[in-house]
Amino acid sequence: MNDSRRHLLLAGISAFVVPQSVNAQAIWPSRALRAVVPFPPGGTTDFVTRLICIEVAKAIGQAIVVENRPGAGTVIGVDNVAKSPGDGYSFVTVANSFTANASLVKTLPYDTLKDLRPVALMGMSEHVLATHPGSGIKSLADLRTIVHARTGNLSYASFGNGTSAHLSGAALAQQMGLDGVHIPYKGQAPALADLLGGQVTLMFGNWPEFRAHIQSGKLVAIGMATARRSRYAPDVPTLAEQGVPIESNSWNGLLAPVGTPDAVVQRMNAEVNRALASAAVTDAFQKGGIASLSGSPEQFATFLQSEIDKYALVIRKAGITVEG
């Protein structure tokens, strides 16, 4: 075989092999994906996840099945995905509790930074401190009076141990000298139900879920846990205005098992960011009082580390422990 024919044959082989390699990478996704929500249905994390997954599914041409796996302060759902194959078909939506658990839970079944990799930030909801009308509390001044008089049984609910609502409630109790009892729930929805029913006294919760109940008078807004008055609730004073500077919120972000290919992470990041910019998500976030978050996987990784460091200080200062 002469050189010219050999070069032509090699070129033909190369032309045949390269498209196959490209096609192999383009196969993903070849089947439905799953996104685990470590909270019960009905909360902000569930809402944000389902809303964004609808838009991402349209873009990638495959369904995304949302699975609710609540329990153990989100550890159960997160662990399920941490132990899943890193094949690009399993994801989990996490919130503040994911970073708090790194310090709060001594025997996590997964390594927070090594077993999962950041994909994309999604949304953030401001917190409001609320109570039921039967408590007689309308402000922190009222709360101080009740505490001073030692009347009533003060208790505060949260989405679960280690959640932002738990840590904010503990900070409030510490700063005001409350002798309150923390009541953890498996998510915001069941906690909110008991707050509405008067089974618990106080709760830091996501403004989107609390807004309608506050506007209807079924709940009383004591104050927003924001640095300045919220554009979603301009008539509600901040806790800082009332002498207790507590800032609290719930953010959501998407993680994948550590072995997930870089190409998949980058594609999912791009699609989540596109979904956040879509009219459907933008309108729903605006109506719900949810702020859109976006950025690269690397920026999300930096954010997670800062949250881990922040909550480590809060937990240590407040002396919060989780039994079991």
N, C-alpha and C positions, 0 to 999 in steps of 0.2 A: 504494500500500500504506500503510495507516494505521500509526501508531506502535505500537499494541498488537500488530498482526500481525507487524511487523518485529521487535519484541522477542521474540515467541514463536519466530519463525524462527531468530533468532540464538541463542536459548537452546537450540533443538533442535540447531543445528550444534555448539555448544559441548559439549552432552551427548554428541554423537556423536564429536567429536574427542578429548576428554580420555580416554575409555576406551581408544581406539586407542593413545594415547601410553603409557598405563600398561601396556597389553598388550604393546607393543613392548619395554618394559623387562623385562617378566615373561617374555619368551621365553627368556632365559638361564637355564639351559643347554639348548640345543636339540639338542646332540650330546655325545658322549663327551669328557671332558677328558683331559689327559695330565699326569703328574707325573714329571719326570726326576729320577733319583737318580744323582749323579755318582760313584758307587762301584759295585763289583761286587755281585751278589746275595749275601746271607748275613750282612751286617754289621748293626750297630745302626741306621744310617740307613735302610737298606733295610727292616728290620723295622718301625721306627716309621712310615715313610711308608706302607707297605702296610696296616698295622693301622688307621691313621687314615683313609686313603683309603676303606677299606671302609665305615666309619661315615659319612663325608661323602657318599659316593656314594648311600647309602640316603636321606639327607636331601634331596639335590638331585635325585634321580630320574634320574641319568645315571651311566654307568660312568666310572671314572677309571682310565686305563691307565698303569701304572707302567713307565717305561723306564729301564733301567740303562745309563748312558753314562759309564763310568769313564775316567780318564786325565789326565795332566798336572796332578796334584794338585787334581783336580775342575774345572779350567779348561774342559775339553772339554764336559762336561755343562752347566755354568753358561752358557757362551758360546752353546750351542745354544738355550737358552731366552731369553737376553738378545737374541738376534737373531730371535726368533719374534714374530709379530704380537701386539700387545697387545689381543687380542680376548676375553680371559677364558677361554681354553681351554688355555693352557700355563702350567705352574708348575714350579719346581725346589726340591728340598729341599737346603739347604746346611748346612754344619757349620763348625767353627772355622776350617778352611782357607780358607773364603771371605773371612774378615776378615784372615787372615794374608797371603793372596796380594796384598792391596792394597799391602803393603810389600815382600813377598818377590819378586814377579814384576814386573820393570820394564816389560815389554811385554804387559800383559794385553790381550786382544782386545775387552774391554768395559770400561766405566767402572763400578767397583764401586757407587758411590752414585747414579749418574745413569741407568744403563741397566736397573736392576731396582728394584722397590719391595717393601718388606716387607709380608707378609701376616699371618703368625702364627708365634709360637714353638711348639714342640711338646714336646720332651723333652730330658733331660740324663742322661748316664751317667757315673758316677765311673770314674776310671782306677786300675788296679792295675799295678805294675811286677812283671813275672813273668819267669821263666827256665825252661829245661828241666832236669829232674833231673840230667842228665849234666854240667851245668856245675859242680856242687858248691857252688853259691851258694844260701844260704838267707836271707841278710840283707845289709844294706849293709856290715856289718863284714866278712863273707866277701868281698864285692866289693872292699873296700879292700885286703884281704890279697892277693887275686889281682892287683890292679893294682900293689901295692907289689912283689910278687914278679915281676911282668911275665911271668906264665905264662898261656898260652892266648891265643887270638885273640878279643878282645872286639868284638862288633858289636851294634848295636841296630837293630831293624826299626821301620818306621812305616807308616801307611796311605798315605803319599806325601809328597813334598816340601811343606813348609809346613803339614802337618797338626799337630794338637795333640800327637800322639804323637812327631812329629819334633822339635818345639820343646821338649817336655819331656825327650826323650832328650838333646838338645843342652845343656839346662840342667843335667841330671844330670852329663853329662861335664865340663862347665865347673866345677861346684861340687866334684866329686870328683877332678878332675885325670885323668880317664879319657882314654886314647888309643884311643877307640873309633871304629869305622867305621859311618856311617849307611847303612842299606840301605832305600831307599824301595820300596814296593809299590803296586799299583793297588787299594788298599783293605785293610781289616783281614783279610778272610778268607784271602787268599793269604799275607799276612804271618804270620798265626797258624799256618797250615799249616807254614811253614818253622820257626817257633819250636818247634812240637811235634816236628818232625823233627830239631831240633838244628842246623839250618843257620845260625841266628843265636843270639846269646847272650841278649839282653835285649829287652824290648818293653814300652812303656806301652800298655795296651789297655783296652777297655771291659769293665767288670766283668760285664755280662750274658753275653758270649761266653766269658769266661775262667773263670767260676765253676765250671762242670761239670768242666772240665779240671783245675782246681786241687783240687777236691774228690775227684777220682778219682786224683790223684797224677801225672797226666801233665804238669802244670806246677807250679812252685813259686812261691808268692806272696811276693815280697820285701817289699812294703809297699804300702799304699794311698796314692795321691796326693791326700789329703784333709786338710782343716784339723784334723779330729778323726776318731776311729774311725767307720767307716761303719756305719750300722744294717744294711746288707746283708752286711757282713763284719766283725762286731765282734771276731773273734779275730785278725784280721790287723792288725799294728801299722802306723801311718802312717810315711811317710818322714820326716816332721818329728820323730817320736819317736826316730828313728835318726840324727838330726843333719843331715838334708838337707830343709829345708822347701820341698818342691815340691808345688804343687797343680795338678792337671790333670783335665780332663774333656772329654767330647764332647757338644755341644749340637746340636740340629736345629731348623731353622726353614724356613718356606715363603716363597718369593719368586715374583714374577710380572714379566713385562716391563713397562717403565715406562708404556706406554700403556694398561695394563689399567684399565677404568673403576672409579671409586671404589665404585660400588654392588656390583660383583663382589668387590672386595677386602674390603669390609665383610661381605658375605655369607659369603665363604669364611672370614674370620676368626671369625665367629660360629659357623659349622659346625665348624671345627677345635676351638674352645673347648668346644663341646657334645660333640664326640667325646671330648675329653680327660676330660670329666666322666662319660662313659658307663661302665656296669659292665664292658663288654667290654674297653675300653682300660685302665681303672683296674686291673682284675684282672691283665691281661697285663703292665702296667708293674710292678705290685707283685711278681709272680712273677719278672720279668726283672731287677729291680733298677734300674728306670729311673724317674727323677723327672719328674713332669709339670710342664711350663711353660705358661703361658698369658698373655693380655694383649691389648692393642690393637695395631694396626699401628704406631701412634705410639710405643708403648712398645718394640716390637721395633726400630724405627728407632734409638731412643736406645741400646738394647742393642748394636746393630751398631756404632754409632760408638764406643762405649766399648771394644768388642772390637778394633776397628781400631787405636785408640790404644794399647791394652795390648800387642798383638802387635808394633806398630811399635817399641816400646821393647825388647821381648824380642829381636827380630830384630837390631836395631842393637847391642844390648849383646853378644849372642852372636856377632855377625859372620857370621850365616848367609847364605849365597848359594845360588842355584839356577842351575845351568848350563843353557844352552839356552833 
